[in-house]
Structure formats: structure tokens, C-alpha cells
Amino acid sequence: MSNVRDYMVRTMNSVTPDDSIRKAIILMYRSEQSVLPVVDHQNLFVGTIYSNNILKNIIPESFGFLDSSRLFYEVNEAVENLKYVKDEKVEKYMARNRDAVKEDSDMKKLADIMLNNKESVLFVINDKGFLRGFIERSNLLHYLLDETEVQTAAEE
Amino acid sequence: MITTVTLNPAIDREYFVDKNEVMKNQFIYNEEDLKIYPGGKGLISAINFKSLGYQDVQNIGFVGGKQGLFFEKMVQKQDIISNYIYTESEIRNNVKIIGREPATYTQYNDYTYQVEKEDVKELIVRFKRSISESKCILISGSVPEGVDFDIYQRLIKIAKDKGKHIFLQASGEALKLALESNPDIVTPYFKHHKTILDMEMKDKEDYIKAGKEIQRRGAKRVMIPFHCDRLLFDKNGDVYQLSPRGYCIVNWLGSSDAYNTGYLDYAFQTEDFDFLEANLRGGAAALWIAENKEIYLQNREDYNSYLDRLEINKLEV
């Protein structure tokens, strides 16, 4: 049986609810992750901050569809909005979901969770709820490919 | 969770050539002649701990730019939990050219890495919340440009306030200031000059004086490299000399990190800690690395078989 531990990415890259949105944005682009885990001051997982959520809040009306004729106006509006939003706390924009997976969870269960929740990234915690890293769809595909190859080898 | 701290990591690149000549193009076709690995004192120990079977091992520090992300991938490939502050400036690259005939070794040490004050502030915040699961923290290595020399002093104070044990391997001004926060175990290393706490090291007496002074300034226990030996300063004031017998050194890289790993591994595994026994384990691990062409430890059995090649003698001081 394969566990999440075998395919996850181990990293403590995270923000806290008290951190500013500016800090979250900088961390997102420097680490090339558009979704970050939110942890408390002990590194316990408490939620998720999505770049999409931040964008939705700075381009509220036209999110998802930027008309080219309105693009200049929209971008300017976003810049203006971000001037205020950047100093606000992550707490205000984070999702307080608890959809983290445990590192010893079966990879088969992970497929269910990931596809049912439509999450591209799930954060991984240990038994006590401390952050351990994340697992994304490419890791799930990696696992499925390994399974396919094991099956093929067995059939041969 | 084992926590190691590496503030100034680097991507180490080793190129093996038949003959290293200036003004000559070299071509490397064989994969074995090109080695790229993540370097940094605390990190090498982290990889060693992983090899010894510890489940959760994290490495805290700075990485920078796109090459920093590449560095992080290499660390994660070793199953280490990366815990890095990402900086704008690119991470260091150390280049080593090793010639076979004649045997030559040319090293280009990169000291261009720059850390901003905002990143240092963030490291302090991250460190505070990341050590909650650890009982002992290994801080090891140099301090990058832009980071004040009191950084180790600050990190140790945070950890000590939370009741953590600190193993520190440092040099120069950073070591001097760190002692004020009373680290539990200190092992100084020589960087560019053979000095400890500004004292020049020539004779054994100089080393003993330095060890005593490190203890006087705040460290409980001290281990100082003395040629191929180690001088050991126990917390009750006793001084010992650890010496290997009949050795043949083929590699220095990774031996001090192996020492730290062997020492701490013993401390983690025993409930009846003995300072000399811990140093024997550390010495055996260092000797195993020094006599093999490896940077990382592989298992305890390898280096425990070297234990009977070490001796410890008490010094009259």
C-alpha cells in the first residue's frame, strides 16, 4: 500500500493568519506556489490561502472574464484595490477548511478527496495536525503511473 | 522532529577532469565526472539523520532565486522537510575542479549571496514557530552577507526560552556573539584564519585555552578540532583528547557534519548520556567519512565498526 508520505512534497512554506497579504503574495511568487497553507504560531495547519481568493477581492466584478476593452480599467482598479488589501491580514482572505490529508493516508483515498473537492493541492499534516508539506495532482498522477506499471509488469 | 539550521547554503558543483589546465577547453561526457549536490553544514547533517532512520528532519535557512528553488528540490529529494525563506538574490554556487593526473583540486567559493533585512526578520518569525516539535536544534555554518553576526545569538535565545537544547558549530564574530545565549554544545571551526575568539591557534595549549574561554563565555560543553584529533571539554571542567589510530584520510568533506550527527544520534537514542561515548560515536562517524569517498553517512553499522580505532585520554590541565 502506498502512502501520501511516499509521494508528497516536504516543505514548511507557509503563512500565519496574522501575516499581511503582501507577504503572502511575495511568498507565492518567490516559491512559485499559488496556494499556501496557513498555520498557527506552533505550525499547526489552520487553513489555506488561494491566489484566486486574493484576485477575486481586488477585481470583484469581472473576475474570470476580463473584457479586452475594459482591461486597462480593470487592471488599474485592481492596483488601486491592492493598495488597501495588501496590508490586510491573511486571516480575512483565508479559507478555514480542514481538508488536509495525513501523511500516512492511503494514496487511493487521496484520489477520492482530491477529485471530489476539485482541489489541485492538498496540504499534508501529521497525526497531531502539524504541517508536513503538500501533495498535488502531478503527485497523484505519478502514483497512478507507478500503479499502472506495476500492474503491467504483473500481467507480463 | 530534528531541526537543523543552514543560513548560507550553496549548490556544490564538482567537475572531474583528467588534467586541470588553464586556457584549455575541457569536455565532460561522463555523468560520473559531474556531481551537483546541495551543500551546507547543517543540511549535510540533516541528510545523515535521514539515513539513520529519523522520520522528520527539517532544514531551516535562506534560499534565493530560481537556483534556490532547484536547491530546494534537491533537498526535498533527500526526504528532508525544506523550511526556507526565499530571497531575491540567487543562491551561491561553489565550483570544484578536480584533476586526476596530476592530482589537483581547485575551488571557487561563491560569496555573492545577499540577504535583505526583511528576509532576516521573516526567518526569525519562521524559526520561532518551526521549532515547536523539536527538542534539540543543530545550528551550523557561516552567515550570509546582509545578516548581522548576532543572528545565532538571537536564534539560540529564542530556542533556549522555549527549553530547547542547542548544538552550535560556528566561527568568527557569529560564534563570539552566540556564546552570550549559552548554547549547550559548541564546536568551533576555522574559516579563513586559524583563530578562535580572535586567539591564534598554534600549540595545544592555545586550543585548550580557547576551549576553556568558550566555556567561560557561556557554552556548557565544547569540542575543538585539533589536527585529526578533537579536544573535548566536559561541563565539569575535565579536558580530554580524542584520537583516531592508523587512519588514511581520503576525504574531508562532510566529516565534521558526520561528527555532529554521530554525537547527536547517540544523545537522541540514550537515556543515560555520556559525553565521552557521544564523542566516540561522533569520531567514528567522522572517521568513516574521512576514509571513504562519501559525503553522507549511510547507516550506524558502518561507522560503529570504527569505534575500536578511537581512543580518549584525559589531559592534565
Interface residues (C-beta under 8 A of the other chain):
Chain A: V9 R10 T11 M12 N13 T16 K23 L27 R30 S31 E32 V39 D40 H41 Q42 N43 N126 F130 R132 G133
Chain B: D56 Q58 L69 E72 Q76 D79 I80 I81 S82 N83 Y84 Y86 T87 E88 E122 R126 K128 R129 S130 S132 E133
